[in-house]
Amino acid sequence: MDSSGPWYLRFLWRVPQMPKKKIRVFMKLGDYFIAKENGAAARFCYQKAQELADSIGAVHYQKKTNEKLSNLS
């Protein structure tokens, strides 16, 4: 588990939300950070979204996060 993200993202991760909503929020944040050219924060967001998608078995979100992470590399 990567815990090296900015403090505000780690805090946001701990805020209780429905899993799919949290995935969508972190995907949007990842897109925001890509636009701001902050690759480390974007990677943190996408990895957290992928971790949650894996844990709940949300195949659609797993594919989307894999695509986003592969585009970062």
All heavy atoms as a GROMACS GRO file, in nm:
protein
  598
    1MET      N    1   0.083  -0.118   0.000
    1MET     CA    2   0.000   0.000   0.000
    1MET      C    3   0.088   0.124   0.000
    1MET      O    4   0.178   0.138   0.080
    1MET     CB    5  -0.091   0.000   0.123
    1MET     CG    6  -0.185   0.116   0.126
    1MET     SD    7  -0.316   0.095   0.246
    1MET     CE    8  -0.240   0.168   0.389
    2ASP      N    9   0.061   0.213  -0.092
    2ASP     CA   10   0.139   0.335  -0.104
    2ASP      C   11   0.077   0.444  -0.016
    2ASP      O   12  -0.036   0.484  -0.037
    2ASP     CB   13   0.141   0.380  -0.251
    2ASP     CG   14   0.226   0.503  -0.273
    2ASP    OD1   15   0.307   0.535  -0.183
    2ASP    OD2   16   0.212   0.566  -0.377
    3SER      N   17   0.152   0.490   0.082
    3SER     CA   18   0.101   0.595   0.170
    3SER      C   19   0.183   0.721   0.154
    3SER      O   20   0.196   0.800   0.246
    3SER     CB   21   0.102   0.547   0.314
    3SER     OG   22   0.235   0.520   0.353
    4SER      N   23   0.242   0.740   0.038
    4SER     CA   24   0.332   0.853   0.018
    4SER      C   25   0.264   0.971  -0.052
    4SER      O   26   0.331   1.062  -0.097
    4SER     CB   27   0.453   0.809  -0.064
    4SER     OG   28   0.411   0.767  -0.192
    5GLY      N   29   0.133   0.970  -0.062
    5GLY     CA   30   0.062   1.080  -0.125
    5GLY      C   31   0.058   1.202  -0.036
    5GLY      O   32   0.091   1.196   0.082
    6PRO      N   33   0.017   1.314  -0.092
    6PRO     CA   34   0.003   1.435  -0.011
    6PRO      C   35  -0.094   1.413   0.105
    6PRO      O   36  -0.186   1.333   0.096
    6PRO     CB   37  -0.055   1.537  -0.110
    6PRO     CG   38  -0.022   1.484  -0.246
    6PRO     CD   39  -0.019   1.335  -0.231
    7TRP      N   40  -0.074   1.487   0.212
    7TRP     CA   41  -0.153   1.467   0.334
    7TRP      C   42  -0.302   1.482   0.308
    7TRP      O   43  -0.382   1.409   0.364
    7TRP     CB   44  -0.106   1.559   0.446
    7TRP     CG   45  -0.137   1.704   0.420
    7TRP    CD1   46  -0.055   1.796   0.360
    7TRP    CD2   47  -0.258   1.773   0.452
    7TRP    NE1   48  -0.119   1.917   0.352
    7TRP    CE2   49  -0.243   1.906   0.408
    7TRP    CE3   50  -0.377   1.735   0.512
    7TRP    CZ2   51  -0.344   2.000   0.423
    7TRP    CZ3   52  -0.477   1.831   0.527
    7TRP    CH2   53  -0.460   1.962   0.483
    8TYR      N   54  -0.340   1.578   0.223
    8TYR     CA   55  -0.483   1.602   0.200
    8TYR      C   56  -0.548   1.487   0.123
    8TYR      O   57  -0.665   1.458   0.144
    8TYR     CB   58  -0.507   1.736   0.130
    8TYR     CG   59  -0.425   1.757   0.004
    8TYR    CD1   60  -0.471   1.715  -0.119
    8TYR    CD2   61  -0.301   1.819   0.012
    8TYR    CE1   62  -0.396   1.734  -0.233
    8TYR    CE2   63  -0.225   1.839  -0.102
    8TYR     CZ   64  -0.274   1.796  -0.224
    8TYR     OH   65  -0.198   1.814  -0.337
    9LEU      N   66  -0.471   1.420   0.038
    9LEU     CA   67  -0.526   1.303  -0.032
    9LEU      C   68  -0.537   1.184   0.062
    9LEU      O   69  -0.634   1.108   0.055
    9LEU     CB   70  -0.440   1.268  -0.154
    9LEU     CG   71  -0.446   1.366  -0.270
    9LEU    CD1   72  -0.351   1.323  -0.380
    9LEU    CD2   73  -0.587   1.381  -0.323
   10ARG      N   74  -0.439   1.168   0.150
   10ARG     CA   75  -0.447   1.060   0.249
   10ARG      C   76  -0.564   1.083   0.344
   10ARG      O   77  -0.634   0.989   0.382
   10ARG     CB   78  -0.315   1.048   0.326
   10ARG     CG   79  -0.205   0.986   0.240
   10ARG     CD   80  -0.076   0.967   0.316
   10ARG     NE   81  -0.007   1.096   0.320
   10ARG     CZ   82   0.043   1.151   0.430
   10ARG    NH1   83   0.035   1.090   0.545
   10ARG    NH2   84   0.102   1.268   0.424
   11PHE      N   85  -0.588   1.210   0.380
   11PHE     CA   86  -0.703   1.243   0.465
   11PHE      C   87  -0.833   1.214   0.391
   11PHE      O   88  -0.925   1.153   0.446
   11PHE     CB   89  -0.697   1.391   0.506
   11PHE     CG   90  -0.819   1.435   0.582
   11PHE    CD1   91  -0.835   1.399   0.714
   11PHE    CD2   92  -0.916   1.510   0.519
   11PHE    CE1   93  -0.948   1.440   0.784
   11PHE    CE2   94  -1.030   1.550   0.588
   11PHE     CZ   95  -1.046   1.515   0.721
   12LEU      N   96  -0.842   1.256   0.266
   12LEU     CA   97  -0.964   1.234   0.186
   12LEU      C   98  -0.991   1.084   0.170
   12LEU      O   99  -1.107   1.042   0.168
   12LEU     CB  100  -0.950   1.300   0.049
   12LEU     CG  101  -1.072   1.299  -0.041
   12LEU    CD1  102  -1.189   1.370   0.027
   12LEU    CD2  103  -1.040   1.366  -0.173
   13TRP      N  104  -0.885   1.005   0.162
   13TRP     CA  105  -0.901   0.860   0.149
   13TRP      C  106  -0.970   0.801   0.271
   13TRP      O  107  -1.046   0.708   0.262
   13TRP     CB  108  -0.765   0.795   0.127
   13TRP     CG  109  -0.773   0.647   0.114
   13TRP    CD1  110  -0.732   0.555   0.205
   13TRP    CD2  111  -0.828   0.572   0.006
   13TRP    NE1  112  -0.757   0.428   0.159
   13TRP    CE2  113  -0.816   0.436   0.037
   13TRP    CE3  114  -0.887   0.609  -0.116
   13TRP    CZ2  115  -0.860   0.336  -0.047
   13TRP    CZ3  116  -0.930   0.509  -0.200
   13TRP    CH2  117  -0.917   0.375  -0.166
   14ARG      N  118  -0.946   0.859   0.387
   14ARG     CA  119  -1.002   0.808   0.512
   14ARG      C  120  -1.146   0.854   0.536
   14ARG      O  121  -1.214   0.799   0.623
   14ARG     CB  122  -0.916   0.848   0.630
   14ARG     CG  123  -0.781   0.782   0.627
   14ARG     CD  124  -0.704   0.811   0.754
   14ARG     NE  125  -0.578   0.742   0.756
   14ARG     CZ  126  -0.561   0.618   0.799
   14ARG    NH1  127  -0.662   0.549   0.841
   14ARG    NH2  128  -0.442   0.564   0.798
   15VAL      N  129  -1.194   0.952   0.461
   15VAL     CA  130  -1.331   1.000   0.477
   15VAL      C  131  -1.427   0.891   0.429
   15VAL      O  132  -1.412   0.840   0.318
   15VAL     CB  133  -1.353   1.130   0.397
   15VAL    CG1  134  -1.499   1.172   0.400
   15VAL    CG2  135  -1.265   1.240   0.451
   16PRO      N  136  -1.525   0.855   0.513
   16PRO     CA  137  -1.618   0.749   0.473
   16PRO      C  138  -1.705   0.790   0.354
   16PRO      O  139  -1.761   0.899   0.353
   16PRO     CB  140  -1.705   0.726   0.597
   16PRO     CG  141  -1.654   0.815   0.703
   16PRO     CD  142  -1.552   0.905   0.646
   17GLN      N  143  -1.708   0.704   0.254
   17GLN     CA  144  -1.792   0.722   0.135
   17GLN      C  145  -1.825   0.584   0.081
   17GLN      O  146  -1.759   0.486   0.112
   17GLN     CB  147  -1.718   0.800   0.026
   17GLN     CG  148  -1.707   0.946   0.048
   17GLN     CD  149  -1.634   1.012  -0.070
   17GLN    OE1  150  -1.550   0.952  -0.135
   17GLN    NE2  151  -1.666   1.136  -0.094
   18MET      N  152  -1.925   0.581  -0.004
   18MET     CA  153  -1.956   0.456  -0.073
   18MET      C  154  -1.839   0.424  -0.166
   18MET      O  155  -1.781   0.516  -0.226
   18MET     CB  156  -2.085   0.470  -0.154
   18MET     CG  157  -2.208   0.496  -0.069
   18MET     SD  158  -2.242   0.366   0.049
   18MET     CE  159  -2.292   0.235  -0.060
   19PRO      N  160  -1.801   0.297  -0.180
   19PRO     CA  161  -1.681   0.261  -0.256
   19PRO      C  162  -1.680   0.313  -0.399
   19PRO      O  163  -1.579   0.369  -0.443
   19PRO     CB  164  -1.680   0.109  -0.253
   19PRO     CG  165  -1.760   0.072  -0.133
   19PRO     CD  166  -1.862   0.181  -0.116
   20LYS      N  167  -1.789   0.298  -0.472
   20LYS     CA  168  -1.787   0.341  -0.612
   20LYS      C  169  -1.778   0.493  -0.623
   20LYS      O  170  -1.714   0.545  -0.714
   20LYS     CB  171  -1.909   0.288  -0.686
   20LYS     CG  172  -1.899   0.138  -0.711
   20LYS     CD  173  -2.012   0.086  -0.794
   20LYS     CE  174  -1.996  -0.064  -0.816
   20LYS     NZ  175  -2.103  -0.119  -0.897
   21LYS      N  176  -1.840   0.563  -0.529
   21LYS     CA  177  -1.830   0.709  -0.530
   21LYS      C  178  -1.686   0.751  -0.501
   21LYS      O  179  -1.633   0.843  -0.564
   21LYS     CB  180  -1.925   0.770  -0.428
   21LYS     CG  181  -1.919   0.921  -0.428
   21LYS     CD  182  -2.021   0.982  -0.336
   21LYS     CE  183  -2.009   1.133  -0.345
   21LYS     NZ  184  -2.111   1.200  -0.268
   22LYS      N  185  -1.623   0.683  -0.408
   22LYS     CA  186  -1.484   0.715  -0.374
   22LYS      C  187  -1.392   0.688  -0.493
   22LYS      O  188  -1.301   0.766  -0.520
   22LYS     CB  189  -1.438   0.634  -0.253
   22LYS     CG  190  -1.302   0.677  -0.201
   22LYS     CD  191  -1.260   0.598  -0.080
   22LYS     CE  192  -1.324   0.658   0.044
   22LYS     NZ  193  -1.264   0.606   0.168
   23ILE      N  194  -1.418   0.581  -0.566
   23ILE     CA  195  -1.339   0.551  -0.686
   23ILE      C  196  -1.355   0.664  -0.787
   23ILE      O  197  -1.256   0.713  -0.842
   23ILE     CB  198  -1.382   0.416  -0.748
   23ILE    CG1  199  -1.342   0.300  -0.657
   23ILE    CG2  200  -1.319   0.398  -0.886
   23ILE    CD1  201  -1.401   0.167  -0.697
   24ARG      N  202  -1.478   0.706  -0.811
   24ARG     CA  203  -1.502   0.815  -0.908
   24ARG      C  204  -1.433   0.944  -0.864
   24ARG      O  205  -1.375   1.014  -0.947
   24ARG     CB  206  -1.651   0.838  -0.926
   24ARG     CG  207  -1.720   0.729  -1.007
   24ARG     CD  208  -1.860   0.768  -1.048
   24ARG     NE  209  -1.949   0.791  -0.935
   24ARG     CZ  210  -2.024   0.698  -0.877
   24ARG    NH1  211  -2.022   0.575  -0.924
   24ARG    NH2  212  -2.102   0.728  -0.776
   25VAL      N  213  -1.439   0.975  -0.735
   25VAL     CA  214  -1.374   1.096  -0.684
   25VAL      C  215  -1.223   1.091  -0.708
   25VAL      O  216  -1.164   1.187  -0.758
   25VAL     CB  217  -1.404   1.116  -0.533
   25VAL    CG1  218  -1.312   1.219  -0.471
   25VAL    CG2  219  -1.550   1.155  -0.513
   26PHE      N  220  -1.163   0.977  -0.676
   26PHE     CA  221  -1.018   0.967  -0.694
   26PHE      C  222  -0.978   0.961  -0.842
   26PHE      O  223  -0.870   1.008  -0.878
   26PHE     CB  224  -0.962   0.849  -0.613
   26PHE     CG  225  -0.928   0.889  -0.473
   26PHE    CD1  226  -1.026   0.900  -0.376
   26PHE    CD2  227  -0.797   0.918  -0.438
   26PHE    CE1  228  -0.996   0.940  -0.248
   26PHE    CE2  229  -0.765   0.959  -0.309
   26PHE     CZ  230  -0.865   0.969  -0.214
   27MET      N  231  -1.064   0.908  -0.927
   27MET     CA  232  -1.036   0.911  -1.071
   27MET      C  233  -1.038   1.056  -1.121
   27MET      O  234  -0.951   1.098  -1.197
   27MET     CB  235  -1.138   0.827  -1.148
   27MET     CG  236  -1.129   0.679  -1.123
   27MET     SD  237  -0.984   0.602  -1.193
   27MET     CE  238  -1.030   0.605  -1.365
   28LYS      N  239  -1.136   1.133  -1.076
   28LYS     CA  240  -1.145   1.274  -1.117
   28LYS      C  241  -1.027   1.354  -1.063
   28LYS      O  242  -0.973   1.440  -1.132
   28LYS     CB  243  -1.276   1.335  -1.071
   28LYS     CG  244  -1.395   1.289  -1.151
   28LYS     CD  245  -1.523   1.353  -1.104
   28LYS     CE  246  -1.641   1.299  -1.184
   28LYS     NZ  247  -1.768   1.356  -1.139
   29LEU      N  248  -0.988   1.325  -0.939
   29LEU     CA  249  -0.870   1.392  -0.884
   29LEU      C  250  -0.744   1.357  -0.962
   29LEU      O  251  -0.659   1.443  -0.986
   29LEU     CB  252  -0.853   1.355  -0.736
   29LEU     CG  253  -0.944   1.424  -0.638
   29LEU    CD1  254  -0.932   1.360  -0.500
   29LEU    CD2  255  -0.912   1.572  -0.631
   30GLY      N  256  -0.732   1.231  -1.001
   30GLY     CA  257  -0.617   1.191  -1.083
   30GLY      C  258  -0.614   1.266  -1.214
   30GLY      O  259  -0.509   1.315  -1.257
   31ASP      N  260  -0.730   1.280  -1.278
   31ASP     CA  261  -0.737   1.358  -1.403
   31ASP      C  262  -0.700   1.504  -1.379
   31ASP      O  263  -0.631   1.566  -1.460
   31ASP     CB  264  -0.878   1.349  -1.462
   31ASP     CG  265  -0.913   1.209  -1.508
   31ASP    OD1  266  -0.821   1.125  -1.526
   31ASP    OD2  267  -1.034   1.182  -1.525
   32TYR      N  268  -0.745   1.560  -1.267
   32TYR     CA  269  -0.712   1.697  -1.232
   32TYR      C  270  -0.561   1.714  -1.217
   32TYR      O  271  -0.503   1.809  -1.269
   32TYR     CB  272  -0.784   1.736  -1.102
   32TYR     CG  273  -0.738   1.867  -1.044
   32TYR    CD1  274  -0.784   1.988  -1.096
   32TYR    CD2  275  -0.648   1.871  -0.938
   32TYR    CE1  276  -0.742   2.108  -1.043
   32TYR    CE2  277  -0.605   1.991  -0.885
   32TYR     CZ  278  -0.652   2.110  -0.938
   32TYR     OH  279  -0.609   2.228  -0.886
   33PHE      N  280  -0.497   1.621  -1.146
   33PHE     CA  281  -0.354   1.631  -1.125
   33PHE      C  282  -0.275   1.608  -1.253
   33PHE      O  283  -0.167   1.666  -1.269
   33PHE     CB  284  -0.307   1.537  -1.014
   33PHE     CG  285  -0.346   1.584  -0.876
   33PHE    CD1  286  -0.426   1.506  -0.795
   33PHE    CD2  287  -0.304   1.707  -0.829
   33PHE    CE1  288  -0.462   1.549  -0.669
   33PHE    CE2  289  -0.340   1.752  -0.703
   33PHE     CZ  290  -0.420   1.672  -0.623
   34ILE      N  291  -0.327   1.528  -1.343
   34ILE     CA  292  -0.262   1.512  -1.474
   34ILE      C  293  -0.264   1.645  -1.548
   34ILE      O  294  -0.164   1.686  -1.607
   34ILE     CB  295  -0.332   1.402  -1.557
   34ILE    CG1  296  -0.297   1.265  -1.502
   34ILE    CG2  297  -0.296   1.409  -1.705
   34ILE    CD1  298  -0.152   1.225  -1.518
   35ALA      N  299  -0.378   1.713  -1.544
   35ALA     CA  300  -0.390   1.842  -1.610
   35ALA      C  301  -0.295   1.944  -1.548
   35ALA      O  302  -0.244   2.033  -1.618
   35ALA     CB  303  -0.533   1.893  -1.604
   36LYS      N  304  -0.270   1.932  -1.419
   36LYS     CA  305  -0.179   2.024  -1.348
   36LYS      C  306  -0.034   1.976  -1.354
   36LYS      O  307   0.053   2.037  -1.291
   36LYS     CB  308  -0.221   2.038  -1.201
   36LYS     CG  309  -0.353   2.105  -1.181
   36LYS     CD  310  -0.342   2.251  -1.214
   36LYS     CE  311  -0.473   2.322  -1.184
   36LYS     NZ  312  -0.466   2.462  -1.214
   37GLU      N  313  -0.010   1.868  -1.426
   37GLU     CA  314   0.123   1.810  -1.445
   37GLU      C  315   0.187   1.767  -1.313
   37GLU      O  316   0.307   1.783  -1.292
   37GLU     CB  317   0.214   1.906  -1.521
   37GLU     CG  318   0.163   1.936  -1.660
   37GLU     CD  319   0.253   2.032  -1.737
   37GLU    OE1  320   0.354   2.078  -1.682
   37GLU    OE2  321   0.221   2.057  -1.853
   38ASN      N  322   0.106   1.712  -1.224
   38ASN     CA  323   0.156   1.656  -1.098
   38ASN      C  324   0.138   1.504  -1.106
   38ASN      O  325   0.040   1.449  -1.058
   38ASN     CB  326   0.078   1.716  -0.980
   38ASN     CG  327   0.135   1.674  -0.847
   38ASN    OD1  328   0.214   1.580  -0.839
   38ASN    ND2  329   0.095   1.744  -0.742
   39GLY      N  330   0.233   1.439  -1.168
   39GLY     CA  331   0.224   1.296  -1.194
   39GLY      C  332   0.222   1.210  -1.068
   39GLY      O  333   0.155   1.108  -1.062
   40ALA      N  334   0.295   1.253  -0.964
   40ALA     CA  335   0.300   1.174  -0.841
   40ALA      C  336   0.164   1.171  -0.772
   40ALA      O  337   0.119   1.065  -0.728
   40ALA     CB  338   0.406   1.231  -0.747
   41ALA      N  339   0.099   1.284  -0.763
   41ALA     CA  340  -0.033   1.290  -0.700
   41ALA      C  341  -0.135   1.214  -0.784
   41ALA      O  342  -0.222   1.145  -0.731
   41ALA     CB  343  -0.077   1.434  -0.679
   42ALA      N  344  -0.125   1.225  -0.916
   42ALA     CA  345  -0.216   1.153  -1.005
   42ALA      C  346  -0.199   1.003  -0.988
   42ALA      O  347  -0.297   0.929  -0.979
   42ALA     CB  348  -0.192   1.194  -1.150
   43ARG      N  349  -0.075   0.959  -0.983
   43ARG     CA  350  -0.048   0.816  -0.965
   43ARG      C  351  -0.105   0.767  -0.832
   43ARG      O  352  -0.165   0.660  -0.826
   43ARG     CB  353   0.103   0.788  -0.971
   43ARG     CG  354   0.137   0.641  -0.958
   43ARG     CD  355   0.286   0.614  -0.975
   43ARG     NE  356   0.342   0.669  -1.096
   43ARG     CZ  357   0.328   0.616  -1.219
   43ARG    NH1  358   0.257   0.506  -1.233
   43ARG    NH2  359   0.383   0.671  -1.324
   44PHE      N  360  -0.088   0.846  -0.725
   44PHE     CA  361  -0.144   0.810  -0.595
   44PHE      C  362  -0.296   0.793  -0.605
   44PHE      O  363  -0.351   0.694  -0.557
   44PHE     CB  364  -0.109   0.918  -0.491
   44PHE     CG  365  -0.167   0.892  -0.355
   44PHE    CD1  366  -0.104   0.806  -0.267
   44PHE    CD2  367  -0.284   0.953  -0.316
   44PHE    CE1  368  -0.156   0.781  -0.141
   44PHE    CE2  369  -0.338   0.930  -0.190
   44PHE     CZ  370  -0.274   0.844  -0.102
   45CYS      N  371  -0.363   0.888  -0.670
   45CYS     CA  372  -0.509   0.882  -0.683
   45CYS      C  373  -0.553   0.759  -0.763
   45CYS      O  374  -0.645   0.688  -0.722
   45CYS     CB  375  -0.561   1.008  -0.751
   45CYS     SG  376  -0.546   1.156  -0.650
   46TYR      N  377  -0.488   0.735  -0.875
   46TYR     CA  378  -0.524   0.620  -0.958
   46TYR      C  379  -0.495   0.488  -0.886
   46TYR      O  380  -0.573   0.393  -0.897
   46TYR     CB  381  -0.450   0.623  -1.091
   46TYR     CG  382  -0.492   0.736  -1.183
   46TYR    CD1  383  -0.400   0.801  -1.263
   46TYR    CD2  384  -0.624   0.778  -1.190
   46TYR    CE1  385  -0.437   0.904  -1.348
   46TYR    CE2  386  -0.663   0.881  -1.274
   46TYR     CZ  387  -0.569   0.944  -1.353
   46TYR     OH  388  -0.607   1.046  -1.437
   47GLN      N  389  -0.385   0.481  -0.812
   47GLN     CA  390  -0.354   0.358  -0.741
   47GLN      C  391  -0.454   0.331  -0.630
   47GLN      O  392  -0.493   0.216  -0.608
   47GLN     CB  393  -0.212   0.364  -0.685
   47GLN     CG  394  -0.106   0.347  -0.790
   47GLN     CD  395   0.035   0.366  -0.738
   47GLN    OE1  396   0.056   0.426  -0.633
   47GLN    NE2  397   0.133   0.316  -0.812
   48LYS      N  398  -0.496   0.436  -0.560
   48LYS     CA  399  -0.597   0.418  -0.455
   48LYS      C  400  -0.730   0.374  -0.517
   48LYS      O  401  -0.798   0.287  -0.463
   48LYS     CB  402  -0.616   0.547  -0.375
   48LYS     CG  403  -0.503   0.574  -0.280
   48LYS     CD  404  -0.492   0.462  -0.180
   48LYS     CE  405  -0.413   0.498  -0.059
   48LYS     NZ  406  -0.406   0.390   0.037
   49ALA      N  407  -0.767   0.434  -0.629
   49ALA     CA  408  -0.891   0.395  -0.696
   49ALA      C  409  -0.882   0.250  -0.742
   49ALA      O  410  -0.979   0.173  -0.728
   49ALA     CB  411  -0.918   0.488  -0.815
   50GLN      N  412  -0.766   0.210  -0.794
   50GLN     CA  413  -0.748   0.073  -0.839
   50GLN      C  414  -0.753  -0.025  -0.722
   50GLN      O  415  -0.815  -0.131  -0.731
   50GLN     CB  416  -0.614   0.059  -0.912
   50GLN     CG  417  -0.592  -0.079  -0.970
   50GLN     CD  418  -0.461  -0.088  -1.043
   50GLN    OE1  419  -0.361  -0.033  -0.998
   50GLN    NE2  420  -0.462  -0.158  -1.155
   51GLU      N  421  -0.692   0.013  -0.612
   51GLU     CA  422  -0.692  -0.072  -0.492
   51GLU      C  423  -0.836  -0.096  -0.444
   51GLU      O  424  -0.873  -0.209  -0.413
   51GLU     CB  425  -0.611   0.000  -0.384
   51GLU     CG  426  -0.605  -0.066  -0.251
   51GLU     CD  427  -0.530   0.021  -0.151
   51GLU    OE1  428  -0.420   0.068  -0.183
   51GLU    OE2  429  -0.584   0.042  -0.041
   52LEU      N  430  -0.916   0.007  -0.442
   52LEU     CA  431  -1.054  -0.006  -0.398
   52LEU      C  432  -1.137  -0.085  -0.500
   52LEU      O  433  -1.218  -0.170  -0.463
   52LEU     CB  434  -1.116   0.131  -0.374
   52LEU     CG  435  -1.255   0.135  -0.313
   52LEU    CD1  436  -1.260   0.056  -0.182
   52LEU    CD2  437  -1.298   0.278  -0.289
   53ALA      N  438  -1.115  -0.060  -0.629
   53ALA     CA  439  -1.187  -0.134  -0.733
   53ALA      C  440  -1.155  -0.283  -0.725
   53ALA      O  441  -1.244  -0.367  -0.740
   53ALA     CB  442  -1.151  -0.079  -0.871
   54ASP      N  443  -1.029  -0.316  -0.698
   54ASP     CA  444  -0.990  -0.456  -0.683
   54ASP      C  445  -1.059  -0.519  -0.563
   54ASP      O  446  -1.105  -0.634  -0.569
   54ASP     CB  447  -0.838  -0.469  -0.667
   54ASP     CG  448  -0.762  -0.441  -0.795
   54ASP    OD1  449  -0.824  -0.442  -0.903
   54ASP    OD2  450  -0.641  -0.418  -0.786
   55SER      N  451  -1.068  -0.444  -0.454
   55SER     CA  452  -1.125  -0.501  -0.332
   55SER      C  453  -1.275  -0.525  -0.341
   55SER      O  454  -1.327  -0.615  -0.276
   55SER     CB  455  -1.094  -0.412  -0.211
   55SER     OG  456  -1.169  -0.293  -0.216
   56ILE      N  457  -1.346  -0.446  -0.423
   56ILE     CA  458  -1.491  -0.467  -0.436
   56ILE      C  459  -1.527  -0.542  -0.563
   56ILE      O  460  -1.643  -0.572  -0.586
   56ILE     CB  461  -1.570  -0.335  -0.427
   56ILE    CG1  462  -1.540  -0.243  -0.546
   56ILE    CG2  463  -1.548  -0.266  -0.294
   56ILE    CD1  464  -1.633  -0.124  -0.556
   57GLY      N  465  -1.428  -0.571  -0.647
   57GLY     CA  466  -1.454  -0.648  -0.769
   57GLY      C  467  -1.524  -0.569  -0.877
   57GLY      O  468  -1.601  -0.626  -0.954
   58ALA      N  469  -1.498  -0.439  -0.885
   58ALA     CA  470  -1.560  -0.354  -0.986
   58ALA      C  471  -1.474  -0.357  -1.113
   58ALA      O  472  -1.380  -0.279  -1.129
   58ALA     CB  473  -1.574  -0.212  -0.935
   59VAL      N  474  -1.507  -0.449  -1.201
   59VAL     CA  475  -1.426  -0.474  -1.320
   59VAL      C  476  -1.415  -0.352  -1.409
   59VAL      O  477  -1.308  -0.320  -1.461
   59VAL     CB  478  -1.482  -0.595  -1.399
   59VAL    CG1  479  -1.405  -0.617  -1.528
   59VAL    CG2  480  -1.480  -0.720  -1.313
   60HIS      N  481  -1.524  -0.279  -1.426
   60HIS     CA  482  -1.523  -0.159  -1.510
   60HIS      C  483  -1.420  -0.058  -1.459
   60HIS      O  484  -1.341  -0.004  -1.537
   60HIS     CB  485  -1.663  -0.097  -1.512
   60HIS     CG  486  -1.671   0.034  -1.583
   60HIS    ND1  487  -1.660   0.043  -1.720
   60HIS    CD2  488  -1.688   0.160  -1.537
   60HIS    CE1  489  -1.670   0.171  -1.755
   60HIS    NE2  490  -1.687   0.243  -1.646
   61TYR      N  491  -1.418  -0.035  -1.329
   61TYR     CA  492  -1.324   0.060  -1.272
   61TYR      C  493  -1.182   0.006  -1.273
   61TYR      O  494  -1.086   0.082  -1.286
   61TYR     CB  495  -1.365   0.101  -1.131
   61TYR     CG  496  -1.488   0.187  -1.130
   61TYR    CD1  497  -1.606   0.144  -1.071
   61TYR    CD2  498  -1.487   0.313  -1.189
   61TYR    CE1  499  -1.720   0.224  -1.071
   61TYR    CE2  500  -1.601   0.393  -1.189
   61TYR     CZ  501  -1.716   0.348  -1.130
   61TYR     OH  502  -1.827   0.427  -1.131
   62GLN      N  503  -1.167  -0.125  -1.262
   62GLN     CA  504  -1.034  -0.185  -1.271
   62GLN      C  505  -0.974  -0.157  -1.408
   62GLN      O  506  -0.857  -0.120  -1.420
   62GLN     CB  507  -1.040  -0.335  -1.246
   62GLN     CG  508  -1.068  -0.374  -1.104
   62GLN     CD  509  -1.094  -0.523  -1.087
   62GLN    OE1  510  -1.128  -0.593  -1.182
   62GLN    NE2  511  -1.078  -0.572  -0.966
   63LYS      N  512  -1.054  -0.173  -1.512
   63LYS     CA  513  -1.006  -0.148  -1.648
   63LYS      C  514  -0.970  -0.001  -1.667
   63LYS      O  515  -0.867   0.032  -1.727
   63LYS     CB  516  -1.112  -0.190  -1.750
   63LYS     CG  517  -1.130  -0.339  -1.761
   63LYS     CD  518  -1.237  -0.374  -1.862
   63LYS     CE  519  -1.259  -0.524  -1.869
   63LYS     NZ  520  -1.366  -0.559  -1.962
   64LYS      N  521  -1.056   0.088  -1.615
   64LYS     CA  522  -1.030   0.232  -1.630
   64LYS      C  523  -0.903   0.273  -1.557
   64LYS      O  524  -0.823   0.351  -1.610
   64LYS     CB  525  -1.149   0.313  -1.578
   64LYS     CG  526  -1.270   0.306  -1.670
   64LYS     CD  527  -1.385   0.385  -1.613
   64LYS     CE  528  -1.368   0.529  -1.653
   64LYS     NZ  529  -1.487   0.610  -1.620
   65THR      N  530  -0.884   0.223  -1.435
   65THR     CA  531  -0.764   0.262  -1.361
   65THR      C  532  -0.638   0.203  -1.424
   65THR      O  533  -0.535   0.270  -1.428
   65THR     CB  534  -0.773   0.220  -1.212
   65THR    OG1  535  -0.800   0.082  -1.203
   65THR    CG2  536  -0.879   0.300  -1.140
   66ASN      N  537  -0.647   0.080  -1.474
   66ASN     CA  538  -0.531   0.021  -1.543
   66ASN      C  539  -0.493   0.103  -1.665
   66ASN      O  540  -0.375   0.126  -1.692
   66ASN     CB  541  -0.560  -0.123  -1.584
   66ASN     CG  542  -0.552  -0.219  -1.468
   66ASN    OD1  543  -0.485  -0.192  -1.369
   66ASN    ND2  544  -0.622  -0.330  -1.478
   67GLU      N  545  -0.593   0.150  -1.739
   67GLU     CA  546  -0.569   0.232  -1.857
   67GLU      C  547  -0.501   0.364  -1.817
   67GLU      O  548  -0.405   0.407  -1.880
   67GLU     CB  549  -0.701   0.259  -1.927
   67GLU     CG  550  -0.690   0.348  -2.049
   67GLU     CD  551  -0.828   0.377  -2.109
   67GLU    OE1  552  -0.906   0.282  -2.124
   67GLU    OE2  553  -0.854   0.494  -2.137
   68LYS      N  554  -0.553   0.427  -1.713
   68LYS     CA  555  -0.496   0.556  -1.668
   68LYS      C  556  -0.354   0.537  -1.619
   68LYS      O  557  -0.266   0.619  -1.650
   68LYS     CB  558  -0.582   0.616  -1.556
   68LYS     CG  559  -0.723   0.650  -1.595
   68LYS     CD  560  -0.729   0.779  -1.669
   68LYS     CE  561  -0.875   0.818  -1.691
   68LYS     NZ  562  -0.889   0.948  -1.750
   69LEU      N  563  -0.328   0.431  -1.543
   69LEU     CA  564  -0.193   0.408  -1.492
   69LEU      C  565  -0.095   0.375  -1.604
   69LEU      O  566   0.021   0.416  -1.598
   69LEU     CB  567  -0.195   0.297  -1.386
   69LEU     CG  568  -0.249   0.337  -1.250
   69LEU    CD1  569  -0.270   0.215  -1.162
   69LEU    CD2  570  -0.154   0.434  -1.182
   70SER      N  571  -0.141   0.302  -1.704
   70SER     CA  572  -0.050   0.269  -1.814
   70SER      C  573  -0.019   0.393  -1.898
   70SER      O  574   0.090   0.403  -1.954
   70SER     CB  575  -0.110   0.159  -1.902
   70SER     OG  576  -0.225   0.204  -1.968
   71ASN      N  577  -0.112   0.489  -1.904
   71ASN     CA  578  -0.085   0.612  -1.976
   71ASN      C  579   0.013   0.703  -1.902
   71ASN      O  580   0.078   0.787  -1.964
   71ASN     CB  581  -0.215   0.688  -2.002
   71ASN     CG  582  -0.302   0.621  -2.105
   71ASN    OD1  583  -0.253   0.541  -2.185
   71ASN    ND2  584  -0.430   0.650  -2.104
   72LEU      N  585   0.023   0.686  -1.771
   72LEU     CA  586   0.118   0.766  -1.691
   72LEU      C  587   0.260   0.722  -1.715
   72LEU      O  588   0.352   0.803  -1.705
   72LEU     CB  589   0.086   0.750  -1.541
   72LEU     CG  590  -0.017   0.843  -1.483
   72LEU    CD1  591  -0.038   0.812  -1.336
   72LEU    CD2  592   0.021   0.988  -1.500
   73SER      N  593   0.281   0.596  -1.741
   73SER     CA  594   0.418   0.542  -1.751
   73SER      C  595   0.490   0.586  -1.875
   73SER      O  596   0.447   0.634  -1.968
   73SER     CB  597   0.414   0.390  -1.749
   73SER     OG  598   0.355   0.348  -1.628
   0.00000   0.00000   0.00000
